[in-house]
């Protein structure tokens, strides 16, 4: 296992994501949060919270099991120990505002900075 700070993955790199919370999934700890986008993790990359690195997937309208795309942004949480990654298909372009809008359902609870 490789920690995120040492993993060598940068914005613009291709990543493979296992989806464990597809579109429409209810959050496992908060039943009032429903995922409007696919969400998963990168196997073998350990985030600061000790779990595999979480990733939001933008631009996919169907429920997915796996996704291969490009890391387009990192959401830094000032009031949490972990960061969230954001991925999309190669060539897709999203502004910080679009990323914030699509991840707001979860990120509204944190003080964040979107790094691109």
Secondary structure as UniProt FT lines:
FT   STRAND          2..3
FT   HELIX           4..6
FT   TURN            11..12
FT   STRAND          14..21
FT   TURN            23..24
FT   TURN            31..32
FT   STRAND          38..46
FT   TURN            48..49
FT   STRAND          52..57
FT   STRAND          66..77
FT   TURN            78..79
FT   STRAND          83..88
FT   TURN            90..91
FT   HELIX           96..107
FT   TURN            108..109
FT   STRAND          112..115
//
